[in-house]
Amino acid sequence: MHRESDMQLDRREGRSSRWKTTPFRAGKLLGTAIIAASIAFYWNYITNKISTPHPPSSPSPARGEGLVAAPFMGASSDAGIKPAPTPSPLRGLGGGERPSIDETRMTTLREQMVKVQLEGRDVIDPAVLRVMRKVKRHLFVPPSQAPEAYEDYPLPIGEGQTISQPYIVGLMTQSMGLRGGDRVLEIGTGSGYQAAVLAELAAEVFTIEIIPALGKSAEERLKRLDYKNVHVKIGDGYRGWPEHAPFDAVMVTAAADEIPVPLVEQLKPGGRLVIPVGPPALSQDLIIGTKTAEGTLEKRSVRPVRFVPLIRTH
């Protein structure tokens, strides 16, 4: 016997079948909408992840990071290091072939750096400003980061080290009070940028780097850039360079728990020592010390900073 379908039975009895079909259709449409929304959300997530730069993070302390909130203010807050892949130590003028660089644009960026980051704060020594306008900072960073060389933050140079924030380079150089015929000792060569800045103001610069790969590449770079008055040594900077002492000024570009006695001993009376002092894991005080005729060090704190720790051999 043939059995009527539910739909046929509904029609014969005058009932509507919408009450059966509508939930099915609604569920089907809802499922389709959910799938479409999920696909759209996933596509938007992937697109943003690829095209949107990540905000700066706060990694380990940098070699030369001033705790400054804004270009024209002295309030303190973490400046942060620009996140970037850790490069290998630079060779020659940079790691491998350096891409074509628009030198006109770099000159413009360097001028902006001086006006905003240095003059806009408290670096006002005309000689220091002149040198900061002259030295090509982009030649002392990895090629991939050359466009960021004049930004207001440190950049990694390999081996867990960084090139200091431009403001800190200017501030520490100004604090040295160089007069033109000075012999300067620098502890922590890094990529050689600070040594190049000092070399423009001093008669001779003696710089020590404890990490061989960085020291060798910095020496090569400084030679190629014709800095004949810079002498590079690979060794423990805590001990200084007694063979060439005494020095008119000493700069340390890494944080020490205390001021190294050998560096004070190798400083001339009346000479200046500029060094960040404090625990490596926290911020330090940038200290300027002037050696008295009696051999003691008169110290004053300039500002809070963050530096990588001073590495020693034991």
Buried (B, 14 or more C-beta within 10 A) or exposed (E): EEEEEEEEEBEEEEEEEEEEEEEEEEEEEEEEEEEEEEEEEEEEEEEEEEEEEEEEEEEEBBBBBBBBEEBEEEEBEBBBBBEEEEBEBBEBBBBEEBEEBEEEEBEEBBEEBBEBBBBBBEBEBEBBBEBBBEBBBBBBBBBBBBBBBBBBBBBBBBBEBBBBBBBBBBBBBBBBBBEEEBBBBBBBBBBBBBBBBBBBBBBBBBBBBBBEBBBBBBBBBBBEBEBEBBBBBBBBBBBBBEEBBBBBBBBBBBBBEEBBEBBBEBBBEEBBBBBBBBEBEEBBBBBBBBBEEEEEBEBEEBBBBBBBBBBEEE
